[in-house]
Amino acid sequence: MATRTSSPTASRSRTTTSSRSTSAKKKSASSRSRSTKKKPASRSTSGRSSARRPAPRAVRNGPGPVARGFTALGRGVAAIWLAVAHALGALVRSIIGGARDIEPEQRRDGAGLFLFGVAVIVAAAVWFEVPGGFMDFVRAAVSGTVGKIGWLAPLGVLLAGWRVMRDPVHNGPAGRQVIGWAALSFGVLGIVHIANGSPQPVDGDTMALRDGGGAVGYVVSALLLDLLRSSYVVVPLLALLGFFGVLVITATPLYRVPDRLRDLADHLFGHPHGGEGEQTQPIRLDDTFERNGDPAYDTPLLEEPKRKRRKKAAADDLDRDINESMELLAPIDADLDAPPATPAPLVPEDVVETGELEPPPHSEIPQRVEQLALSGDIVYSLPEGTVLKEGSPHRARTKASDAVVDRLTQVLDEFGIDAQVTGYTRGPTVTRYEIELGTGVKVEKILGVQRNISYAVGSEDVRILSPIPGKSAVGVEIPNVDKEIVSLGDVLRSNAARNDHHPMVAGLGKDVEGGFVVANMAKMPHLLVAGATGSGKSSFINSLITSILMRATPDEVRMIMVDPKRVELNNYEGVPHLITPIITNPKKAAEALAWVCREMDMRYDDLANFGFRHIDDFNKAVRAGKVEVPAGSERVLSPYPYLLVIVDELADLMMVAPRDVEDSVVRITQLARAAGIHLVLATQRPSVDVVTGLIKANVPSRLAFATSSLADSRVILDQPGAEKLVGQGDGLFLPMGASKPIRVQGSWVTEKEIHEVVKHCKQQLEPTYREDVTAPQSSGKVLDDDIGDDMDLVVQAIELVVSTQFGSTSMLQRKLRVGFAKAGRLMDILESRGVVGPSEGSKARDVLVKPDELDSVIATIQGEA
Ligand SMILES: Nc1ncnc2c1ncn2[C@@H]1O[C@H](COP(=O)(O)OP(=O)(O)OP(=O)(O)O)[C@@H](O)[C@H]1O
């Protein structure tokens, strides 16, 4: 934290002033002797100068020139060290291949080079027995610690350095590596010690231990032998400990050991991956074509490659590498399931600790792969969890965020607000700073300085939460300058996702506290997604669909995708989860929604007939063979899959057939939950003509990405907030029943990952499309013919009914001077076009069209005919 000397002591200020004025006098005297023009200087020498306050000058309390010289030298040496390390790292990665595209912030080349250096010294001491006091010490230390295994020590350190350089992210957290290596060496050294007759120190002389497993081997084996007595028990235990170490180092769960062994054998003996079938597959463009897609946080701005920046980056790298080296040496108490970086909220050194803001735990172990039998004898395997790569490591504390704490504190000081910044929690795109107010300070005071905070931190998008839900503190959310990518893989590998085996679970992203947000789509039960262009809707839909493909078989979840923009979802064309080809024509989409209504009715009929209230219960009973069809029926019952309908642009549908689409959406959303049918409606235009009151009332879960106006935010969330989001996946998620939205950075899945997942799904099964989904309803056709020459009469009837808002057949009879039968038919046509509701006996029918919609309805009907 920066130190400020805001109030130097009186004596000190006096000394400074007097010494300054003396020097000023000297200076002015000398300048006068050189030039007579410097009037202000001569004035400062007058007697008045003592009455004038000296101009404030910064009190210098930084390091002196010698210290600065040393710092510069240190930085220079470190920069050269890193340059060499990065070059070596690049070489290592190019030899291995595969991990070449490693992110700069994930590289650990400095630490790797350090380990290489250690390996060289140990090799010189142990293998080549180079003489010298230091080398003698190294030799003694190595053989004293690990005994006979000492000659392997250089190789061990070299291997560790190689692994650190090769792909540090893949290795997992340093804590796990240390635990793994420690377990492995304890196991091996213990066994070596016992195998060499368990030598003991003689009269405090430990030389004898060098003929066994060294001090480590002696301690481990002696402890266990004391406890268990027999080496026949101890040796297998030590072997198990070593094996456990290998599993931890390689992040291999037990059930994957055979796979790993097979992979290793393939690798060693050069067998190709996969089965023979894969080899014989023809090479298609699909398989070889490298898809790049949009990069995360894409921006149209091109950055100038400045030399200064490079220097700064090198300096940052240096800091990071030094920290990492320290981390490597630090004692480790991490648990295996812990996230890579400590997620505890930052607490500035000099302020109170806030404690318990831990995000949900996150596991590094690969996702379990399920083999689920589809109906019939096909076995469908879900894609491997490893297809989805890891994202940026989470950093709970950064210098940039610390600097913002200082600026916030400064604003509070300047405006005399008795409040303290007590900590922050860093999310991937925004950080939430917590401010605790002194007694008697109004929350409004913080709200009042919102613009000043914006000014101080240089960001428009400052959002103030008062209070932070569940806390007595005001939250100030400020966008990070150093954003993190939230990879879908990480979200799906989180414990929250792994512990729930429901096929409709989707990885939404990460919240402001760095915790994973995972949601069950079946519980939403319908979701409205809105946001301006570029705000991240399509990316969200991609991660939603990929989540489902990763976790559900086509027997469990079927999808209908509506993509009027034509390009957003075509990656998924042909996946077996689709029930109909991706729909790009808005008119067909309206028909598909009508089909969904019919499907829903059918499912309801079944539920009612067999006496169930929810499709889950029905499915469970069918799987258990507990549902019997009526005697004489030849029907074979099978479980109903969930049906997920995804509409990527609702506005396009609402433009073509507003009434039909609204009717279907309302009907589906009102009833479909029990039938296992769920809607996801996305739109770029959250205006009231697209997201109508009826649709809103029936779609309870909302996800708002950045909107262009406060009004749009109100349409989606019924509250402001979305207009302050920073875009590119930054969203507010308001799940059903919640009153406060959660701020989420949406999960990101690359085009390449999508391609891999889709390829895996398509390879196993062809989609079985249903023809009737987008087929127009036959009843509509008959009525079209019905209108025939009566178009004028139909138009008059619509005008009459809508303008009077009175849906009565006898009124049509009287006003249009037609017979009862004709008036009845006209009323049927009006009902089929959504102008009036169904007949309610002798009562007049509901009129569903408002007078201001009259023209568009007439135009649509005339267009149809
Ligand atoms: N979760 C995310 N993480 C990182 N970057 C993201 C994320 N979501 C979106 N972006 C960035 O924002 C860009 C625009 O996102 P996207 O195409 O999803 O927006 P959109 O709202 O669908 O826009 P449009 O309506 O114009 O299609 C992406 O190309 C990507 O660079």
The ligand as a Gaussian input file, in Angstrom:
#p B3LYP/6-31G(d) Opt

LIG

0 1
 N      -18.349000     -14.879000     -21.340000
 C      -17.497000     -14.188000     -22.088000
 N      -16.195000     -14.147000     -21.774000
 C      -15.334000     -13.444000     -22.540000
 N      -15.668000     -12.742000     -23.630000
 C      -16.948000     -12.743000     -23.996000
 C      -17.937000     -13.461000     -23.248000
 N      -19.127000     -13.284000     -23.842000
 C      -18.898000     -12.483000     -24.909000
 N      -17.604000     -12.156000     -25.005000
 C      -16.977000     -11.290000     -26.025000
 O      -17.983000     -10.436000     -26.546000
 C      -18.124000     -10.629000     -27.942000
 C      -19.588000     -10.517000     -28.351000
 O      -20.335000     -11.550000     -27.729000
 P      -21.659000     -12.181000     -28.389000
 O      -21.435000     -12.457000     -29.847000
 O      -22.061000     -13.317000     -27.552000
 O      -22.645000     -10.978000     -28.223000
 P      -24.186000     -10.928000     -28.597000
 O      -24.853000     -10.281000     -27.456000
 O      -24.680000     -12.245000     -28.996000
 O      -24.176000      -9.967000     -29.830000
 P      -25.155000     -10.065000     -31.078000
 O      -26.517000      -9.889000     -30.534000
 O      -24.684000      -8.952000     -31.945000
 O      -24.900000     -11.408000     -31.673000
 C      -17.539000     -12.006000     -28.198000
 O      -17.020000     -12.102000     -29.501000
 C      -16.446000     -12.112000     -27.173000
 O      -15.266000     -11.509000     -27.637000

